[in-house]
Each structure stands twice: as structure tokens, then as C-alpha cells.
Amino acid sequence: MRLPTTLTLIAAVLAPTISAWDAPYYHGWHLAWSDPFWGPAGTFPNEASWSILNINLHVNNELQTYRRDSRNVQISGGATLQLVPWRDPVFQWTSGRVESKYTFVPHAGKRTMAEAMIRFGGNPIHTKRGLWPAFWLLGDSIRQGTPWPACGEVDILETVNGLLTGYGTVHCHMYPGGICNEPYGRGGPVGIPSQDWHRWRVIWDRTSGDWRSETITWFMNDQQFFQVRGSDINNYEVWASLSAKPLYFILNVAVGGDWPGYPDGNTQDGYGAMMEVGYVAQYYSY
């Protein structure tokens, strides 16, 4: 997909200056919020910023029970967050999920950016059957009772079964079917060069003054791989659920479910199956 002129200009100035795992500085952008996951090894992330789930959500036919346990959710001691799935004799599988208490609204008349630096554990791909790590956003209205997918969902990165393909997706409107063809959503894939560190980003561009020409655009390491426009959604209220209402961050590793299927005899747990996060950050343009 060819970058529009405005996004070509954005990419030209997004050359990061990184200090350890602090959120990068980008020329022309203001850092509104970030978490670089500093702290002692084996501790929880900052609970003033994150809710650590301790529940089986019973969604998507997933197997895992999310646990508020440092085996599943921990600061590495090297300025990263580790979300680790484990086989468990009681719960079958346990894993980690954190949700930000911070919310943001993509600014009208500006560009807003959300990103994270992420890698996956080094277990061989054939031992990751059934694993489903994700970095995504939900509309905060779900916390006030708006059902999914009417609340809006922006998936910045999902991958399944250890395969080196990342997906960016929006979910919206109604289930089943609707504008976003639920439960599948509207999305696009990108090849991932390795299981090592890569930067995943979404940019909302609301500078046009007309919601129909506003865009949400996905990048991996500055490479654009998907874009959706207001005119693609073609409904103001539905578009607003994705681009003009409060959103919050989610990081998790699911196990099993409708998309990846279930683990098999080769599936390994532990740190080689984890998702590791260097930082999460949100910016807006000056």
C-alpha cells in the first residue's frame, strides 16, 4: 500500500532517539504518556498505571486463566515487562494480561500515535501452537457497559501459533456481521522479520477536518502495512468509536481460542513462549 503524502512526511521524521528502554523522542511529537517498565526483577508493573487481571474471561473459547502472579506478569529487571504462559495442573493454562488505567482520545485536528517495542520468546515456532499474544486497544465505553464490538477495538499487533505474521485490525459496530464483518474485523497482515524486538505503531490522522478522510494507519518498524479511512467505515458514530472516543491499552498472551486453535503435544510454556514489552507510549503531534 502506498503511503499518502502526509504519512510519508511523518515517517521521515520518526527517527527515534532511545535511552535504554525509555519511550523514544520523535521530532514534532509530544510524549503524552508512557511506561518503560523500570523496576526490580520479579515485581509487578506499576499498579497505578495498570490493572493486572486475575480471572478467566471465558471469551473466544480460550483456555487460559489470567493470574495476578509474578510467574505470569513480571518486570524483568532489565526495563521490560514479561507476560508468560504456563501449563497448570489446576487451571490447565495460566497467563498474563494487563490493562492500562490511562485512557486517551485521538486529538481532533492532530495526529495521535500509540506504540510499543515487543519481542517474543525464543522457543521454536513449532512449539507455539495455540499461543495468541496481542497489543491492542479497547474503547473505554466497554467499562461503562457498551457491548463489544460497539465500544470499538483497535488491534495494533496480534500473532498466532508463533507464526511470523503480524495482524492489525479494527473491530466495530455489531456482532455478527456489521460494518467490520464481525467476528473477523477489518485488517491486514505483515511479515515479521524475527521473534526479536520490533516496534509496533498506530497513527490516527485527524488533521483533515472531515471525518470521512481521517485515517488510522498501522506500522511495523516504520513500514506501513494497513490503513482504514473514515470513508471505509462510512458511519460517523462507528468511526468515532475507533478514532474519537477514549481508548485504553491491553497487553496479553492468550492460549487457545477460535483463531489459533488449541495447544498440542509440542506446545511449550514458560519464558520461551512469552511476549516481552520494552515500553508502551502514546504521543500527539505539535
C-alpha positions in Angstrom: 0.0 0.0 0.0 1.4 3.4 -1.0 1.9 5.9 1.9 -0.1 9.1 1.5 2.0 12.2 1.3 1.3 13.2 5.0 2.3 9.8 6.3 5.5 9.8 4.2 6.4 13.1 5.9 5.7 11.5 9.3 7.9 8.5 8.6 10.7 10.8 7.5 10.9 12.4 10.9 10.3 9.3 13.1 13.9 8.5 13.6 13.9 7.6 17.3 16.5 8.5 19.9 16.3 5.7 22.5 17.8 5.7 26.0 17.7 2.1 27.2 14.0 1.2 27.0 12.6 4.7 27.7 10.0 5.7 25.2 11.7 7.4 22.2 11.8 11.1 21.4 10.4 11.9 18.0 10.8 15.3 16.4 7.4 17.0 16.1 5.7 14.8 18.6 4.8 15.3 22.3 5.0 12.3 24.6 1.7 12.3 26.4 2.1 9.0 28.4 4.5 6.1 28.6 5.6 3.2 30.8 9.2 2.0 30.3 8.7 -0.8 32.9 11.5 0.1 35.2 11.6 -1.9 38.5 13.2 -4.8 40.3 13.1 -8.2 38.7 10.1 -10.3 39.6 7.8 -7.4 40.7 4.5 -6.3 39.1 4.3 -3.4 36.8 3.2 -0.1 38.3 -0.3 -0.7 39.5 -1.1 3.0 39.5 -0.9 2.6 35.7 -2.0 -1.0 35.1 -4.7 -3.4 36.2 -3.4 -7.0 36.4 -6.2 -9.4 35.6 -6.9 -12.3 37.9 -9.8 -14.1 36.1 -10.8 -16.5 33.3 -12.8 -14.2 31.0 -14.4 -17.1 29.1 -14.1 -15.4 25.7 -13.2 -16.8 22.2 -13.1 -20.3 23.6 -9.7 -19.5 25.1 -8.2 -21.9 27.7 -6.1 -19.6 29.9 -6.9 -18.2 33.3 -5.2 -14.8 33.7 -3.4 -14.7 37.1 -2.2 -11.9 39.3 1.0 -13.9 39.8 4.6 -12.8 39.1 5.1 -16.1 37.2 2.7 -14.7 34.6 3.2 -10.9 34.9 6.6 -9.5 35.9 9.1 -6.8 35.5 12.3 -8.4 34.1 14.7 -6.1 36.0 16.0 -5.0 32.6 13.3 -2.4 31.9 10.8 -4.8 30.2 7.5 -6.4 31.0 7.2 -10.2 30.6 3.8 -11.9 30.1 4.4 -15.6 30.4 2.0 -18.6 29.8 2.4 -21.7 31.9 0.7 -25.1 31.9 -1.0 -25.6 35.2 -2.4 -28.7 37.0 -5.4 -26.7 38.4 -6.2 -24.1 35.7 -4.9 -26.0 32.6 -3.1 -22.9 31.4 -2.3 -19.6 33.2 -1.1 -16.5 31.6 -0.8 -12.7 31.9 -2.9 -9.8 30.9 -2.6 -6.1 31.9 -4.9 -3.2 31.0 -4.0 0.4 31.3 -5.8 2.7 33.7 -4.7 5.5 31.4 -7.1 6.4 28.6 -6.6 8.8 25.7 -8.7 10.3 22.9 -7.1 10.8 19.5 -6.9 14.6 19.2 -9.1 16.4 16.7 -7.0 18.4 14.3 -3.9 16.5 15.2 -2.1 13.2 14.7 -2.0 10.8 17.6 0.4 7.8 17.9 0.4 4.7 20.1 3.3 2.3 20.0 5.2 -0.4 21.8 8.5 -2.3 21.5 7.8 -6.0 21.6 9.6 -9.3 21.1 8.5 -13.0 21.6 10.2 -15.8 23.5 12.7 -17.8 21.6 11.0 -21.2 21.6 10.9 -22.8 18.1 7.8 -21.8 16.1 6.5 -25.4 16.0 6.3 -25.4 19.8 3.9 -22.4 19.9 0.7 -24.0 18.7 -2.2 -22.3 20.4 -0.4 -19.2 21.6 -2.0 -15.8 20.8 -0.1 -12.7 22.0 -1.5 -9.3 21.4 -1.0 -5.5 21.9 -4.3 -3.7 21.4 -6.8 -1.0 22.5 -10.4 -1.1 23.6 -12.9 1.7 23.7 -13.3 2.7 27.4 -17.1 2.7 27.0 -17.0 -1.1 27.5 -16.1 -0.3 31.1 -19.4 1.6 31.3 -21.5 -1.2 29.8 -21.3 -0.6 26.0 -21.1 -4.1 24.5 -18.3 -5.4 22.2 -17.8 -4.5 19.4 -19.8 -1.3 19.6 -17.2 0.0 22.0 -14.6 -0.1 19.3 -11.4 -2.1 19.2 -8.0 -1.3 17.6 -5.6 -4.2 17.5 -2.1 -2.9 16.9 -0.4 -6.4 16.9 -1.7 -9.9 17.1 0.0 -13.1 16.0 -1.0 -16.8 16.4 0.8 -20.1 16.7 4.2 -18.5 16.7 4.0 -17.7 13.0 6.0 -14.7 11.9 2.9 -12.8 10.6 1.5 -9.8 12.5 -2.0 -8.5 12.1 -3.5 -5.1 12.6 -7.3 -5.0 12.8 -10.3 -2.9 13.8 -13.5 -4.3 15.3 -16.6 -2.2 15.4 -20.4 -1.7 15.1 -22.2 -5.0 15.8 -21.8 -8.8 16.1 -22.2 -10.8 13.9 -21.6 -9.1 10.6 -22.0 -5.3 10.5 -19.6 -2.7 9.1 -16.5 -4.5 10.4 -17.6 -8.0 9.4 -17.5 -9.5 12.9 -16.1 -11.5 14.4 -13.3 -11.2 11.8 -12.9 -7.4 11.7 -11.2 -5.3 9.1 -7.4 -5.8 9.0 -4.2 -6.6 7.2 -1.1 -8.7 7.7 2.7 -8.0 7.7 5.6 -10.4 7.8 7.7 -10.2 10.9 11.4 -10.5 10.3 12.2 -12.4 13.5 11.0 -13.1 17.0 13.3 -10.4 18.2 12.5 -6.7 19.1 10.2 -4.8 16.7 8.3 -1.6 17.0 4.5 -1.7 16.5 2.6 1.6 16.0 -0.7 3.0 15.0 -1.2 6.6 13.9 -4.6 8.4 13.9 -4.6 11.3 11.5 -7.5 13.7 12.3 -6.0 16.8 10.6 -8.3 16.9 7.6 -11.3 18.4 9.3 -13.6 15.9 7.6 -14.1 12.5 9.4 -14.5 10.7 6.1 -10.9 11.4 5.2 -9.4 10.7 8.6 -7.2 7.6 8.8 -5.9 5.0 11.2 -2.6 3.6 9.9 -0.5 0.6 11.1 3.3 0.3 11.1 5.9 -2.2 12.0 9.4 -0.7 12.2 8.2 2.4 10.2 6.8 0.1 7.4 3.1 0.8 6.8 1.1 -2.4 6.4 -2.6 -1.4 6.8 -4.8 1.6 6.8 -8.5 2.3 7.3 -10.3 5.5 6.5 -13.4 7.1 7.8 -15.0 6.7 4.4 -14.3 2.9 4.6 -16.4 2.7 7.7 -18.9 5.3 6.3 -20.7 5.8 9.6 -19.8 8.7 11.8 -20.7 7.2 15.2 -19.0 3.9 14.4 -15.9 5.7 13.1 -15.9 7.8 16.3 -15.8 4.6 18.4 -12.4 3.9 16.8 -10.9 7.4 16.5 -12.7 10.0 18.6 -13.6 8.3 21.9 -11.4 7.2 24.9 -9.3 4.1 24.4 -7.1 2.1 26.8 -4.1 -0.3 26.2 -4.2 -4.0 26.7 -1.2 -6.4 26.6 -1.8 -10.2 26.9 -0.9 -13.7 25.9 -4.0 -15.8 25.3 -3.8 -19.6 24.9 -6.1 -21.5 22.6 -9.3 -20.0 21.2 -11.2 -19.8 17.9 -8.4 -18.2 15.9 -5.2 -20.2 16.8 -6.9 -23.4 17.8 -5.6 -25.3 20.8 -2.1 -26.3 22.1 -0.8 -29.7 21.1 1.8 -32.1 22.5 4.6 -30.0 21.1 3.4 -26.7 22.7 5.9 -25.4 25.3 5.2 -23.0 28.1 7.5 -20.6 30.0 9.8 -17.8 29.1 10.4 -19.1 25.6 6.7 -18.7 25.0 6.3 -15.2 26.5 5.6 -11.8 25.0 8.1 -9.2 26.3 7.4 -5.5 26.1 10.1 -2.8 26.2 7.8 0.2 26.6 4.3 1.4 25.8 3.8 5.1 24.7 1.3 7.5 23.4 2.1 10.7 21.6 0.3 13.6 19.8 1.7 15.9 17.1 2.5 19.6 17.9 
